[in-house]
Amino acid sequence: MASSLNYFSIPQRADKARLTNSLPTYSSAVQEKMHRHTRSLSWTVPVSVPIPGVRTRRLRLFMPNPIRMQQLGLSRFGRRRGPLILCLLLIASLCTFFSFARRFGPEEKQWTPNFGESSTLVFGREDIQRIWKWEIASGHYPSKREIPEQVGLTAPPLNPALPPRKVPTIPSRFRPPPGPVATTTRGDGPRRVYLDVHSQPPNVAYPPRPVPGSVADLDIIMEQCDFSQNKYVRDCLEVLRLGAGLDNGNRLRRGKIDEWKYIFTEQDRENFTEPAQISLANVIAPRPVESAGIQDPNAGLAKKRGVEWEPPLPLRPTLQHIPYSSLPSHCDPENPRLFHMFWTGPFTDKPYLALLSFLFTQNLGLHLKEDPEPNVCRPEFWLWINPGPAASVPNPSALTDMYEQLKTNPWAAPFLHPRFKDVIKFKLWNTTDQLDGIPELKDEWRELKETLFNSGGHIINVPAERSKSAEVSATVESDNSTDTAAAPKLSSTSGDKSDEDDMLNRTGSKSSSSYDRLSVILSDMARFVLCHRFGGIYLDADTIFLRDWEELWGWKGSFAYRWSRLEKYNTAVLRMNKNSALGSFLFRTALKNGLDFHPMTVSRYTKDAHLEGLLLRLPDALFDSAWLNTEAFQRERPPQPYFTEFADFFNTPTQNSAAPHALGFEGFFRGAYSYHFHNFWWKPFDSSRNWPDLGPKFSAGEKAARAAAIPDVEPEEWVDRVVDDKRDLDWATVLKRTFEAYIRGERPNMYGEWLQW
């Protein structure tokens, strides 16, 4: 009887009944059958899937058991209706999930599911070819990277931004058949001399300033830093450090670093012209598709549905590429050195630190008692302020109000000092004026007012009383002028406090739950508007400069950087040439796609038109070195510092909190051009001293901000004591205090230059 009970007993767990060869064992066929039947009755089954970027581990997920679902459907609804009802239930579950995700998800993370992306292309092949030719002829393509074969160029265009190189003559028997497509350019520009930049003894305490007019070879940087080629951020930063001499006397590498030299100067070109023979590397494209005896010039291009091809794109005459050494002055009017930044609402510590880092790193000549050196083109920082909510329009006294508020704001007032008036300029943003200043938009953008706030297809509708005010504008532009005496006024179109935190009335993000999405969408468009109208480089307000950008100004092509692991753009850093063919294309394409300037959508614009090469997608190591680590990539060989999330910048984990104070500014992503801390507008950089600390010249603003930060202590009774400071300083705190010490005159900037008052 006992044996009979054992024979029909409930089977044990399979993992306990296994041999050393990992195969399950059963005492009988009945036991095996019952075990399999038990598994089939389970509602879930484990599924192991690979983790992208992690080869040694797999993710275990529990999915619904299809066998169990099928049994339930057959037993309750029959063979015919069971599968149909189950499918309907599955579709309803998915729709419910997406509805709840959109309804209750954080505003900054809401998204629209995209089941297949349609084409955005509105220009034919002839226009695409004209855009390529214009940019190359104007010196905006100083690259050896290939032109996509889909562009269909029949001859390699002359490239004045590349040096000549001899191409071997191709014997006739090896020449390609008729109808080739050129994928290379013919260099016809000045010769390049690559520099070995390093500090010379005994002046090795600080790195040298970049050579005026030097250029960064972004082709070499792509070779050393491209994530798609399995390059590590850590290795990329070392190349950037050594190639620019930022190791300043602490070089540990021995031997030649020729492969890591990425900075060059342009000299007079050599006395020969490259032969016109076509390179063997050129690709033979398929012949155009013929229809009824008529060739289709746009064969292979996917046009946007429901629209006709755009008429020929008007382009201004091509520009002349002039090396820095041949310019009549040290500032090229066609390539102005302007940094743009967009800010909405009251001035806070975020643009404050961005401006301090600009003064600390860029070649502004502030250390000179007289005029800056004559052979240097000083960059300017234009901070564009939208004084009210993104959907509002400035009132007629908006400019006066803006400067009055800046003067009384302790975070902003220091930058109105005459010492900074030539390098930092505050500008009033006016959406109507700016859009009317774009020739490609001015006659048609008003027809799209309902989709003006469009981000990745997610459109925020503005009420009619708000949108109609877009017809009113206050056209004002001014340099820094403090001769104003008007009382501050709000620029919002509504004064109802109960509605202040409404999306349409927000002026900045005060927390993760009150994200100012409307201003973010407006800034997506503003960066392209500013770069196309004025030229220069746009930076998001959550950006901190880490080194001189001289070599990036020398590269006259357009660029943004990579969206982490994805081959998409992040336009937190955007370089474009003013009134360029690429800019005209982007605005006309955006106009036909709902004025959507979200980085993901811009990636589609350039990809669909095969223009990605004209807006170079740089590795994020240059501007966003922590991004890959925060998404669990390259954690086996991270850079210094090592952040697993962006919040580590503000609250450095305890186990790593000795590094910021010990290493200082020099230990923070050394080699990168900037750091992007990804929002966190509501977190202070220095929780213990959340006020501007710039010394006696700016003491009035400091006292006001300190009184607001410490309301329980009377300003006259406050004593500055080290024991009251935070014991472990975070990285954000260390950077803020480093920049402030330079303004106070207590330490030099990163290049050893002292600011004397």
Summary of the structure (lengths in Angstrom):
residues: 757
radius of gyration: 30.5
end to end distance: 101.9
largest distance: 107.8
contacts: 2214
relative contact order: 0.11
helix: 36%
strand: 13%
